[in-house]
Amino acid sequence: MRRFDGILLACVTAVLIAGLAAISWQTISAAERLLLPALDQKARTVARSISGLVGQAGEYGIGLDQLVRAEDVLDVALQENPEFAFVRIVHPDGRVVAQSDSHDFEPEELADADGMETASAPIVVGGKTVGEVVVGTPDRVARVLVRELWLDVAVLLIVAVLVALELVSFAFTQASAVMLRGLAQRLAALWRGDFRPHLPLSGSGAIAQEVEAVDQEIARVHAEHVRLVDAATAKGDREALAELDRIDASHKLSSTRYETPVALVAVRAPVFLFYFAEELTRPFLPSYIESMAQPIAGLSVEFVIALPITIFMAIMALGQPVLNVWTEKFGRARSLRLGAVAAVLGFLATSVAASMGTLIAARAITAVGFAIVFVAAQGYIVDRTGAANRARGMSLFVSAIMAAMLCGPPIGGIIADRLGPNPTFLISAAMALVAYICAVVALPDDRETRITAKPTARLRDCAIVLTKPAIFLLMVACAFPAKMILIGIAFYYLPLDLAVSFEPSTIGRVLMLYGLVMLLVVPAISSFSDQNAKRVPYVVLGGVLSGLAVAHLFLWPEPWGAALFVVQVGIAQGLSTTPQSALVGELGRRYFPQLSEGGVYGVFRLVERSGNAAGPAVFAAVWAATSAEIAILFMGFVLIAGALLFGLAMMVAESGPVAALSNE
């Protein structure tokens, strides 16, 4: 990161963290003071409510020992108030007439009088106390609630900082800020003795004039250096040439500066906000679908729940090859804005969906918007970069998505906890609308152009590419099941399973671990694997580790098993993602020199994204036919077997002459 950007972002981050930390501390301190009295008041309210019911029965001549199915009433009270350990109806002599104990607490904890806060209400019949209702709340409940509050506040703090930094970066793509930033970068470079030319900036005003003056002075220095080199060369003055070379090296006069164009930075904020809108729904979307799922045309409930997710992913996978051509013709920026509008409509429709058919249609509309935005944003970057800075440009795109995957799930879970799923979909629609506004403000309007792009994946290319065992296994046995296990287990099954015992905020914190791990692992592994040129072991190791991650779901209680699964899958896919992509290019050049590299990568992306669509459907089908445990083991086995088969195929391929392989 450039020095000016680093200083600016460090200052903004420090101010934000200081302010938000102070607010968070005050909030939690106040909550702790109110929490215990509120819990005690709630317990007393429940006790009074039940004692009133028992007292009414007593007025009709039904004594405490004659109560029928009293435990059912107490069970309902515990179900509605899971923080309570027990509810008991007690006779004046201390004998328990009826009781209900929560299964969420251990028997030793229920028997620990010192670690239990109790609230009671007398049972009054005819003006006399004939018993009491006692409600027990373990001390650890308050500690757990405070811990949950701390976690929520910590998540909000992290997300607030990340979102603020994204918006600061976006603000510095606007005209006046661009000029100020450009001038600061130029002066900082000159202070370091760096005389490399900068990307030209167009604008008007005093700051623009200063930027132009600095650029002209740098150009004058370069021209003077060239003149002196020519003069020294003509005279054969080696001493002067050596001194000029030293000046060249120390001031980088012959070096090229690689700067990310402002137009590329501008696309990051809309992409981040757009993906953030979808990631908000991750923790509760499967359980939201489950709430209106019924068997359809012989399909199991499990498969019906998976259907909206599968259709969403299928539209994303199958639409992208065609949309590459269409978005170039229609205009990348215009397409991105159109996709954002479609997503807004999709989120709004999802929030009011009353049936499975309406929900599927709403998710399909959202998927169309997402496919358009994804392809348009990628194409926008490709159109404005060359071979030298394309990787840098694409890293902006990928890191924006990773940041959204980190921020979205925990915030979505917290909102769903407080407001419910439907308002959260409305907030997602609002975020997609903000992404649209950012795209309108920051991205230059483009009109229809002559088509130069081709579909990223054609059936003919698929038929050619998938004929070679090594590349077939890389795509179908490694990339495909890797996405299956991610979407099928992490984003489909786990939210359903965890929703039985945990709130969406907890589910969101579990899912955010994937984005966090990927954000940390991928950059390190990409550079390390490039330096060592050992990509096959990384792909095999990533596949095996990802498959073995399912063991955590059987070894540890929830949510720890789910959290460890998500972390290990994130690490494993971080290990294999970059080497996998690099291997596609290498094997494509080796086996299919007649095909363009874009065509080979198009087939790879199509197969990989098809795994996103297949994951929930395959998991649901196996789940319905057998059990969730067998479906989990099946997904892990398929990925491990595929990775090992690919490794074996590459060993066989590398053992023969390269020329022979190329002629196969």
N, C-alpha and C positions, 0 to 999 in steps of 0.2 A: 504494500500500500504506500502511496506517495506520502511524503512527510507531512505536508499540509493537511491532507485528509486524515492522517493518523492523529495529529494533534487536535484537529477539530472534533473528530469522533470521540477521542479520549476525554476531552472537556465536556462534551454533551453527555457522555456516559456517566462521568463522575457526578455531574450536577443532577442527572436523573436518578441515579442510584441513591445519592444522599437524600434528595427530597422524598422519593418513594419509600426509602427505608424508614425515614422519620415518621411518615404517615402510617406505614405498616405497623411500626412499633406501638404507636398510640392506639391504633385500631385494635390490635391484639390485646394490649393491656386493658383496654376498656371491655373487650369481649370476655376476658378472663374474670373480671370483677362481676360481670353480669351472668356468667354462665352457670355457676353453681346455684345461685338463687333461682334462676329460671328453671333449671332441672328440678329443683325441690318443689317449686310451684306447680310444675307440670305433673309431678308425681302426686301431689296433694289433690290436684284437680281430678285425676283419674281415680284416686281412692275415694273421693267424695261422690263421684258419679256412680261408682259401683256400690258404695254403701247406701246411696239413695235407692238403687234398684232393689237391694236386699231388704232395706227397710220397708219398701212398698209391699214386698212379698210378706213380710212379718205382719203388716197391718191386715192382711187377709188371713192371718192365722197360720202361716207357713213358717215354722221355726227354722233355725239354722241347720239343725240336723235333718230336716225334711226337704232341704233344697235339692232340686233335680237338675242335673246338667249344668251346675254352677261353673264347673271347669270350662265348659264351652265359652261362657261369657268372659272368663278370665283369659282364655286362649286368644280370643279376639282382641282383648285389651293389649296383650303382649305383641300380637302381630302388628297392631297399629302403632305401638311404641317400642321398637326393638331395643332401645337403650335401657329398658327395665330388665332386671334379672328374674324377678318373680312377682306375682300378685297372689295374696293369700287372704282368705276369710278366716278370722281367728275368733274362737270362743273366749268369753271372759276368763275361763280357767287356763288359757294358754294353749288349748287344743286347737289344731288346725282342722277346720271343717272342710275347706276346699282350697286347692292351690294349683297354680300353673307356673312351671319353671321354664325359662328360656333355654333353648338348645344351643344358643350362641355362647354360653358360659359354662365353664367346667364345674363339676359337682363340688370340688374343693372351694371354688370361688363363691358358689352359692352358700356354702356353709361357713364362710369367713365373715363373722359378725363385725370384726374390727375394720374390714375393708368394704363395708356395705353401709350406704346411707339409706335410711328408711323414712317413709312418710306414711302417716296413718290417718284414717277418718273413722269416727265412731258410727256404728250401726244403731240407730235410734228407732225404737218401736214403742208407741204409746208414751213417749217422754222418758223412756228408760234406755240406757245403753245395754244392748244385748250382745255386743261383739264389736269387732273392728275389721276394717280392710287395711292391709299393710302392703305397700309397694316398695320394693327394694331396688336401689340403683347402685351398682358397684362404683367405687371411687375411680377406677380406671376409665369409666365411661367419660368422665370429664377430661381426663388426660388425653384420651383418644380424640375427643372433639377439639381440644386445643391443638393437638398435633395436626389434625386435618386442616384446621384453620391456618396454622403456620405453613403447611404445604401449599394450600390454595394461595396464600399471600405471596409465598416465594415464587410460585408459578406466575402469578400476575406480575410480580416485579420483573422477572426475566423476560416475559413476553412484552411488557410495556417498554422495556429498554430496547428489545430487538425491533419492535414496530416503530419506535421513535427513530432509531437509527436508519431504518428503511425510508422513513419519511424525510429525514434530513438529507439522505442521499438523493431522494427524488427532488427535494427543494433546490438542490444545487445543480439540477439540470435545467432550471429556468434561466432566462436570458441574462438578467442582471447578476444573478448568483454565479452563472457560468463565467462571466467576465471577471468577477472578483476572485473566484477560485483559480481561474487561469493566470491572473496576474500574480497571485500568491505563489502558485507553483513555479512560475518563471523566475521570480525573485529568489525563491528558496533554492532552485537549481543553480542559479548564478552564484549565490552565496557559497555553494559547495564546489564551485568551479566547473560545473557541468554546462557545456555550451552546445549540447545536442538540440536540434530544432524541435519545436513543439508543433502539435497539430494546429492549423490555423483556426482562429475564432472570428466569426463575423458578428458585428454589432455596431452600436453608435454610443456616443457619450464620452465623458472624460476617461472612464476606466478603459473603454475600448481603445481610445487613443494611446493610453499608456501601454496596453498590451501590444498594439501595433508598433509602437516605438521600440519596445524590448525586442520584438521579433526582427525588426529591421536592423537593430544593432547586432544581434546574433548573426544575421545573414551577412552583415558587413565584415564581422570577424572571420567567418568562414571564407568569404571571398578574398580577404586580405591574406589568409593563410594559404589559399590555393595560389595566389599571385606570388607569394614569397617562395613557395615550393617550386613553382615553375622557374623563377629567377635563379634559385640555387641549383636546380637541375641543369639549366642552360650553362651556368658557370662551372659546373662540376664541383661545387663546394660541398664536400662530404660532411664537414664539420657543421655547416649551417643546416644541412638536411637532417643530420642526427638530432640537432637541437629542435628543429621543427617537428620531427617525429616524437620527441619527448613531450613537446607541448601538445601535440595531437593526442597522445595517449593519456596525459594527465587531465586534459580538458574534454576528452571524448569527442573531438571534432569530426572524426570519421565514423562514429558510432550512430546507430539508429535508435531513436527513442520509441518504445512500444507503449502507447497510451490507448486506453479504452475510449473510443469516441463517445461524446456526450449522448449521441442518439442511442447508443447501446445501453448506457446507464439508465436512460429514461424508460426503457421497456421493463426494467427490473421491478419497479414499484407496482405497476398494474398486474404483472405476473404473480408477485408475492400476495397481493391482496386477493386476487382471484382464487388462487389455490388455498389461501387461508380460509376463504368462504366455504370451500368444500371440506377442508380438514376439520372445521368446527363440528361437522356432523358425524365424524368417525366413531366417537364413543357410544352413541345411542342409535345410530341408523338401523343396525340389524334388529334391535329390540323394538324400535318404532315400527319397522315392517312387520315384526312378529305380532304386534298388537292388533293388526287387521288381516293377518294371514289365515287362510282356510284352504283345505285341499281343493285343487282346481283340476278338473279333467283327469283324475287319476293320479295327479302329482302329489307327492307327500308334502306335509307342512314344511319340513326342512328345506325341500327344494323350492317351494313357493317363496319362502323367506329369502333364499339365495337369488331368486329370479330378478328382482330389480337391480341388484348389484351386478349380476352376470350381464344383463342387458346393457347397463351403463358401461361396463368394461368392454363389451363386444363392440359397441358403437365407437368407443375411443380407439380400439384396435383396428377395426375394419375401415373406419372413416378417414383415418390419417393419410393413407397412401393417395387417395383421390383428392383430399383437401389440399395437398401440397400444390397441385396445379391450380386448383380453383382460387386459393388465397392469393397466389401471385397475380392471377388475372384480375381479380376483384380489388386487389390492393391489400398489403399485409396489415397496415394500421386500421383500415376500414373493416377488414375481416375480424381483427381482434376486438374492435368495438362491437361488431355485430354478434360475435360469440358471447361477449359479456352480457349483452341484452338478452340473448336466449337463455343464459344461465340465470339471470334475474327472474325471468318468467318461470323457469323450471323450479327454482327455490320457492317462489310464491305459490305455485301450484302444489308443490310437495307439502307446504305448510297447511293447506286446506283440504288435502286429499282425504276422502271419506271411504274409499274402497281400494282394493288391490289394483284394479284396472286403472283407476285414476292415478294412483301412486306410480305404477310402472310407466304410464305415459309422461308423468311429470319428470321422473328420473331420466327418461329417454331424451326429453327436451334439454335437460341440464347437461346430459352427456354430449349432445350435439354441440352445445355452446362450448363445453370443455375441449372437445376435439378441435373445433375451429380456433380457439385461443391458443392451444398448444402448438398447432402447426403454424399459425400466423406468427406467433412470437419467435419460434425457431427460424422460420423463413425470414423474418425481419432482421434477425442477427446474421444469418448466412448472407443475405443480400448486401450487408454493410461491412462485411469483413472479408479478408483474404486469407491465404494459407498462413501468413505470419501471425495473425492475431485472432483467428477463428476459435482456437481452443480457449483463449482468454475470454472471448465474447460468450461462448457457450457456458463457461464456468459461471458467469453472471446469471444465466438462465437456470442452471441446475442448482446453484446455491440459493436462489430465491425460492425454488420449490422445496428444498431441504429445510430452509428456515420456516416455511409455512407448515411443513410436517412437524416441526418441533413446537411451533406456537399454537397451532389450531386445535389439536385434540384436548389438551388440558383446559383451554379457555372454553371450548364447546361443552366439555363436561361440566364445568362450573356453572355456565349459563343454563344448561339443561337441568341441573340440580335445583337451581333457584326459580327458573321460569317455566321449565318444561320443554319438550322437543319442538312443538309448533312455533313458539316465539323464537327459538334458536334458528329455525329455518328462515324466519323473517330477517333475523340479523345477518344470516348468510346472504340473503338477497340484497340487504343493504351494503354488505361488503363488496359484493359483485358490482353493485351500482357505483360504489366509490372507485373500484378498479376501472370501470367504464369512464368515469369523469377524469381520472388520472391519464387514461389513454387519450382522451380528447384534448386535454391540456398539453401533454408532453410529446405525443407522437405526431409528426407532420402528416398532414393529409396526403394520401397518395391515390392516384386514379388508376383506371384499368391500363394494364401494360401488355406488351407483347409477351406471350408465354415462352419462357426459356426453361422452366422446370419441367421435370418428367415425374410421373407417378413414382413414389419411393419404392414400391414393391409391385412387380407384375407377376402374373401366374407363370409366365415363361421363365422368369428369373428364379422363381421358387422351384420349378421343376428341375432346373439345371443345378442350382446350389445344393439342394437337398439330396443329390445323388451320391455325394462323397461321404463315406461313413464318418470321418473325423468331424467334418463341419456339421453333418446331420446330428451327431451326438452332442456337439457343442450347443447347438440351437435347441434341439428337441429334448435331449436328455439332461441338459444343465440349465439353460436359460428358462425354458418353458416351466419345468417343475419348481424352479426357484421362485418364480412369480406366483405359481399355484399355492405354494406353502405360505407365502406372505399374505396374499389376499384371502385365501381359503381359511387359514387358521387365525392369523393375526387380526385381520379386518372383518372377518365374517363370524367365525366361531367364538373367539375370545370375548368380544362384546356381548354376545348372547349368553355365554356361560357365566361371565362375571356379573352380568346384570341381575342374576338371581340373588346375589349376596352383597353387591357393592353398588355404590352410587356412580353415576356417569363421570363425576370428577375423578374418582379413583381409576376408572377405566381410561380416561383421558391421560392421566399421568403415566399409566402403563404404556399406552400407545406412543406417547411422545418420545419414549426412550429410543424407538427406532430412528426417528429423525435425528436425535442427538448423537447416537452412535455413528450413523452414516456421515453426519457432518464432520465428525472427528476422524473417522477411520479412512474414508475414501481419499482425501488429499494425500495422506501419508503413504498409503499403499500404492497409489498411482505413481508417485515419484519413485518409490522403492522398487516396484516391479519393473519399471522402465530401466532403472539403473542396472538391475541384475538380469534382465531379459529372461526371467523364469516365470513365464505367465501360466503355463500348464499346471504346475504344482499349486499355484494360487487358486486357479479355477477348481481343481479337484478338492483341495482342502476346504475351500468355501462351500462347495456342495455338500461334502461330508459333514462339516460342522453345522450347516443349516439343517440337514436331516436329523442329526443327533440332538438338535435343540428340543425336539418334541419330548425327550426324556424328562425335561424339567416339569412338564405338565403332569407327570405321574409321580415325581419324586418330592415335590414341595407343595405345601398348602397354598391356596390362593390368597392374595394376588401375587405372591412371590414367584410361584411357578410360571405364571404368565409373564411377569416382568423379566425373569431370567430367560425365558423363551424369546421374547422380543429383543432383548439385548444380544443374545447369541446369534439370532438370525440377522440382526443389524451388522454385527461384526463379521459374520460369515459372508454376507452379501457385499459388505464393504471390501472384503478381501478379494472377491471374485469379479465384481462389476467392471472395474477398469481393465484388468487383464483379459476379461472375456471380450470386451469391445475391441481391444487391440488384437486379439487372436483372430477375430472375424476378418479384420483387414489383412492380416498376414496370410491366413489360409485362403482368403479370396484371391489375393495376388498370386499365390502359389498354384492353386487348382484352376482358377477361372480368369486368366489374364484377358480373355475376350470380353468380360463383363466389367462395367464401371464399378468403382469402389462404392459409390452411392447405391447402386442396385443391390450389391451384396449386403450392405448395411440395412437397406430397406427390408430385405427378407428377414434379417435377424430381428429387427424391431417388430415386424409383423408377428413372427413366431413368439417373441418374448411377451408382447402385449396380449397375444391370444392366451397365454398362461394366466394373465390377470383375469380374463373372462372365464376360463375353465376352472380356476381354483374354487370359487364358491359352489359351482355346479357339481363338480366331481366330489368335493367333500360332502355336500348335502346328499348326493346319490348314495355314497357309501354309508353315510350316517343313517339314512332312512332304511337301507337294506340290512345293516348290522347294528353298529353302535358308534357313538362319537369317539370312543377310545380306539376302535379299530380304524376309523377314518383317519385319526391323527397318526397312528402307526403306519398306515398305508401311505400317507403323504410323505412321511419321513423316509420310508423304505424306497419309494420311487426316486426321490432325490439322491439318496446315497448310492443306489444302484446306477443311476444315470451318470453321476460324477465318476464313479469307478470305471464304468464302461468307456467313458470318454478318455480317461487317463490311459486305459489299456489300448484303446484305438490309436492314441497319439504315440504310445511307445512302439506299436507295430509300424506306424507310419514313419517315425523317425529312424527306425532300424534299417529301412531301405534307402536306396539312392534318391535324392531329391528329384533328379531328372526323371527317374522312373515314375515317381509319384505324380509329377507334373503331367506325364503323358497318359496317365490312367484315364 
